[in-house]
Amino acid sequence: EVQLQASGGGLVQAGGSLRLSCVASGLSFDEYAIGWFRQAPGKEREWVSCISSGDGSTSYADSMKGRFTISRDNAKNTVYLQMNGLKPEDTAVYYCAATYYSGSYCGREMDEYDYWGQGTLVTVSS
């Protein structure tokens, strides 16, 4: 059974930092691209960032560029999302997702991902 466990959320003041983790089990982790999505209250889920399986290529939504950094540690079956310069509008539940793709591509669409974690809440106070 594939499981993704997201953690690391919490309450932080504007300008602060958090590091989210996504630990995967039940899959050949190094063959899966991982994406982060978020859903703010009353809004649709949106793509945040992703990292490929092959060469670890990364991609970010425009509003996250320069503030968020995604990375992976295949030995630990873990993907991290380092979030700096947090803003109140970053408040959301953050989800990690996985899809089998052994290459340098990672997707930006929810329907490209097969497995989802349960989400971790990030709250940024002003």
Backbone as numpy.savetxt, mean C-alpha at the origin, in Angstrom:
# Nx Ny Nz CAx CAy CAz Cx Cy Cz
-4.15 -20.89 1.72 -4.99 -19.70 1.72 -4.11 -18.45 1.72
-4.37 -17.57 0.78 -3.62 -16.32 0.71 -4.17 -15.33 1.73
-3.28 -14.74 2.48 -3.67 -13.72 3.44 -2.74 -12.52 3.33
-3.31 -11.35 3.43 -2.55 -10.12 3.49 -2.94 -9.40 4.78
-1.95 -9.01 5.53 -2.19 -8.36 6.81 -1.55 -6.98 6.79
-2.40 -5.95 6.76 -1.90 -4.58 6.79 -1.87 -4.09 8.22
-0.84 -3.33 8.55 -0.71 -2.78 9.90 0.10 -1.49 9.84
0.15 -0.80 10.97 0.97 0.40 11.08 0.19 1.70 11.09
-1.10 1.62 10.91 -1.90 2.83 10.94 -1.98 3.40 12.34
-2.52 4.59 12.43 -2.67 5.24 13.72 -3.03 6.69 13.57
-2.94 7.41 14.67 -3.24 8.84 14.70 -1.93 9.62 14.69
-1.83 10.56 13.79 -0.61 11.36 13.67 -1.00 12.80 13.34
-0.18 13.72 13.77 -0.43 15.13 13.45 0.02 15.43 12.03
-0.58 16.44 11.47 -0.19 16.89 10.13 1.31 17.16 10.08
1.94 16.70 9.01 3.38 16.83 8.88 4.16 15.63 9.40
3.46 14.76 10.10 4.11 13.60 10.69 4.27 12.46 9.70
4.77 11.34 10.22 5.07 10.17 9.39 4.50 8.90 9.99
4.22 7.97 9.11 3.84 6.62 9.51 4.43 5.65 8.50
4.69 4.44 8.94 5.10 3.38 8.02 4.11 2.24 8.12
3.45 1.98 7.02 2.53 0.86 6.95 3.27 -0.38 6.47
2.82 -1.53 6.95 3.38 -2.80 6.52 2.26 -3.69 5.98
2.61 -4.50 5.03 1.68 -5.49 4.49 2.43 -6.82 4.43
2.02 -7.73 5.28 2.67 -9.04 5.34 1.78 -10.05 4.63
2.37 -10.79 3.71 1.62 -11.75 2.91 1.99 -13.18 3.29
1.04 -14.07 3.16 1.29 -15.49 3.39 0.44 -16.29 2.42
0.89 -17.52 2.16 0.12 -18.40 1.28 0.35 -18.18 -0.20
1.40 -17.44 -0.54 1.70 -17.21 -1.95 3.22 -17.09 -2.13
3.62 -17.21 -3.39 5.03 -17.00 -3.73 5.24 -15.51 -3.86
5.56 -14.91 -2.76 5.51 -13.45 -2.64 6.31 -12.74 -3.72
7.47 -13.29 -4.07 8.31 -12.58 -5.03 7.77 -12.61 -6.45
6.65 -13.29 -6.67 6.01 -13.32 -7.98 4.75 -12.44 -8.03
4.51 -11.70 -6.99 3.31 -10.90 -6.89 3.63 -9.42 -6.82
2.90 -8.65 -7.64 2.92 -7.21 -7.50 1.99 -6.83 -6.36
2.38 -5.79 -5.63 1.60 -5.35 -4.48 1.19 -3.89 -4.68
-0.05 -3.63 -4.37 -0.54 -2.26 -4.45 -1.10 -1.80 -3.13
-1.06 -0.51 -2.92 -1.73 0.13 -1.78 -2.86 1.00 -2.33
-3.99 0.89 -1.70 -5.16 1.71 -2.00 -5.64 2.34 -0.69
-6.47 3.34 -0.80 -7.04 3.93 0.40 -8.47 4.35 0.14
-9.22 4.40 1.23 -10.61 4.83 1.13 -10.92 5.75 2.29
-11.20 7.00 1.94 -11.57 7.99 2.93 -13.07 7.91 3.19
-13.52 8.39 4.33 -14.95 8.35 4.64 -15.78 9.01 3.56
-16.78 8.31 3.06 -17.67 8.87 2.07 -17.11 8.96 0.67
-15.93 8.40 0.46 -15.30 8.48 -0.86 -15.02 7.08 -1.41
-14.76 7.02 -2.69 -14.42 5.75 -3.31 -12.97 5.38 -2.99
-12.72 4.09 -3.05 -11.36 3.63 -2.85 -10.49 4.11 -4.00
-9.29 4.59 -3.67 -8.39 5.09 -4.70 -7.03 4.44 -4.58
-6.36 4.38 -5.71 -5.02 3.81 -5.76 -4.02 4.80 -5.18
-3.04 4.26 -4.44 -2.01 5.09 -3.80 -0.65 4.85 -4.45
-0.27 3.57 -4.51 1.07 3.24 -4.98 1.11 1.75 -5.27
2.15 1.33 -6.00 2.34 -0.10 -6.21 3.81 -0.38 -6.49
4.15 -1.66 -6.33 5.51 -2.10 -6.57 5.46 -3.43 -7.31
6.28 -3.54 -8.33 6.27 -4.75 -9.14 7.00 -5.88 -8.44
6.81 -7.08 -8.99 7.49 -8.25 -8.43 8.88 -8.41 -9.00
9.03 -8.11 -10.28 10.28 -8.44 -10.95 11.46 -7.60 -10.49
11.43 -6.35 -10.88 12.56 -5.47 -10.58 12.25 -4.45 -9.49
11.10 -4.61 -8.86 10.73 -3.68 -7.80 10.41 -2.29 -8.29
9.96 -2.20 -9.56 9.56 -0.89 -10.09 8.39 -0.35 -9.27
8.40 0.95 -9.06 7.37 1.57 -8.23 6.60 2.62 -9.01
5.42 2.91 -8.53 4.58 3.92 -9.14 3.73 4.54 -8.05
3.44 5.84 -8.21 2.71 6.58 -7.19 1.63 7.45 -7.82
0.54 7.61 -7.09 -0.44 8.60 -7.48 0.19 9.98 -7.33
-0.24 10.90 -8.15 0.41 12.22 -8.19 0.46 12.90 -6.83
-0.60 12.78 -6.06 -0.65 13.50 -4.79 0.26 12.88 -3.73
0.80 11.71 -4.00 1.68 11.03 -3.06 3.15 11.13 -3.44
3.41 11.53 -4.69 4.80 11.60 -5.14 5.61 12.54 -4.28
6.77 12.09 -3.87 7.64 12.90 -3.04 7.35 12.81 -1.56
6.22 12.24 -1.21 5.87 12.09 0.22 5.84 10.63 0.65
5.39 9.76 -0.23 5.25 8.33 0.10 6.33 7.54 -0.64
6.80 6.48 0.02 7.77 5.58 -0.59 7.34 4.15 -0.33
7.23 3.39 -1.41 6.87 1.98 -1.29 8.14 1.15 -1.48
8.23 0.07 -0.72 9.38 -0.82 -0.84 8.93 -2.23 -0.46
9.77 -3.19 -0.81 9.42 -4.57 -0.46 10.65 -5.31 0.04
10.38 -6.25 0.93 11.42 -7.15 1.44 10.90 -8.56 1.19
11.36 -9.16 0.11 10.85 -10.48 -0.26 11.21 -11.55 0.77
12.31 -11.37 1.46 12.70 -12.34 2.48 11.70 -12.36 3.64
11.01 -11.25 3.84 10.04 -11.14 4.93 8.60 -11.15 4.42
8.43 -11.36 3.12 7.07 -11.35 2.52 6.32 -10.08 2.89
7.02 -8.97 2.85 6.45 -7.72 3.37 6.68 -6.57 2.39
5.65 -5.77 2.25 5.75 -4.50 1.53 5.50 -3.38 2.52
6.27 -2.32 2.38 6.14 -1.16 3.27 5.66 0.05 2.49
4.94 0.91 3.18 4.58 2.21 2.63 4.98 3.25 3.66
6.08 3.92 3.37 6.55 5.00 4.24 5.83 6.27 3.83
5.14 6.87 4.77 4.35 8.06 4.48 4.90 9.22 5.31
5.41 10.22 4.62 5.94 11.41 5.26 5.11 12.62 4.87
5.24 13.69 5.63 4.50 14.90 5.31 3.00 14.68 5.22
2.48 13.93 6.17 1.07 13.57 6.11 0.17 14.79 6.26
-0.93 14.74 5.54 -1.90 15.83 5.54 -3.25 15.29 6.03
-4.11 16.15 6.53 -5.44 15.67 6.96 -6.18 14.93 5.85
-5.97 15.33 4.62 -6.65 14.65 3.51 -6.10 13.26 3.22
-5.03 12.87 3.91 -4.54 11.50 3.80 -5.29 10.55 4.73
-6.16 11.11 5.56 -6.94 10.26 6.46 -7.80 9.29 5.67
-7.62 8.01 5.97 -8.34 6.96 5.22 -7.99 5.61 5.82
-8.73 4.61 5.38 -8.33 3.23 5.62 -7.46 2.82 4.44
-6.29 2.31 4.76 -5.33 1.92 3.74 -5.34 0.40 3.59
-5.43 -0.04 2.35 -5.50 -1.46 2.03 -4.32 -1.85 1.16
-3.79 -3.04 1.40 -2.82 -3.59 0.47 -3.49 -4.71 -0.32
-2.99 -4.92 -1.52 -3.56 -5.91 -2.41 -2.44 -6.56 -3.22
-2.71 -7.78 -3.67 -1.68 -8.53 -4.40 -2.24 -9.11 -5.68
-1.40 -9.17 -6.68 -1.76 -9.82 -7.93 -0.55 -10.55 -8.49
-0.79 -11.72 -9.09 0.31 -12.47 -9.65 0.76 -11.81 -10.94
1.96 -11.33 -10.95 2.56 -10.77 -12.16 4.05 -10.75 -11.97
4.72 -11.62 -12.67 6.16 -11.72 -12.53 6.83 -10.85 -13.59
6.92 -9.59 -13.30 7.51 -8.66 -14.25 7.69 -7.30 -13.64
7.84 -6.31 -14.48 8.12 -4.96 -14.00 6.88 -4.07 -13.97
5.71 -4.64 -14.10 4.47 -3.88 -14.11 3.75 -4.04 -12.79
3.09 -2.97 -12.37 2.14 -3.08 -11.26 0.96 -2.19 -11.60
-0.22 -2.64 -11.23 -1.44 -2.00 -11.68 -1.98 -0.91 -10.79
-2.80 -0.06 -11.36 -3.42 1.05 -10.65 -4.92 0.85 -10.45
-5.46 -0.23 -10.98 -6.90 -0.45 -10.91 -7.22 -1.55 -9.91
-8.30 -1.37 -9.17 -8.67 -2.35 -8.16 -8.89 -3.74 -8.76
-9.48 -3.78 -9.95 -9.81 -5.10 -10.53 -8.61 -5.83 -11.07
-7.44 -5.21 -10.98 -6.22 -5.90 -11.37 -5.66 -6.76 -10.23
-6.24 -6.62 -9.05 -5.71 -7.30 -7.87 -6.66 -8.41 -7.41
-6.07 -9.52 -7.04 -6.83 -10.71 -6.69 -7.04 -10.88 -5.19
-6.12 -10.39 -4.40 -6.17 -10.60 -2.96 -6.04 -9.26 -2.25
-6.81 -9.14 -1.18 -6.86 -7.88 -0.43 -6.68 -8.14 1.06
-6.02 -7.19 1.71 -5.91 -7.21 3.16 -7.11 -6.52 3.78
-7.12 -6.49 5.10 -8.29 -5.99 5.81 -8.27 -4.48 6.01
-7.16 -3.84 5.79 -7.08 -2.39 5.93 -6.57 -1.95 7.29
-5.92 -0.80 7.29 -5.44 -0.19 8.52 -5.77 1.30 8.46
-6.27 1.83 9.56 -6.78 3.20 9.58 -5.66 4.19 9.88
-5.57 5.19 9.03 -4.64 6.30 9.23 -5.47 7.56 9.45
-5.23 8.22 10.56 -5.93 9.46 10.86 -4.90 10.56 11.06
-5.04 11.62 10.28 -4.11 12.74 10.36 -4.87 13.95 10.88
-4.43 14.45 12.02 -5.10 15.59 12.63 -4.43 16.89 12.19
-5.23 17.93 12.12 -4.69 19.23 11.67 -4.17 20.04 12.84
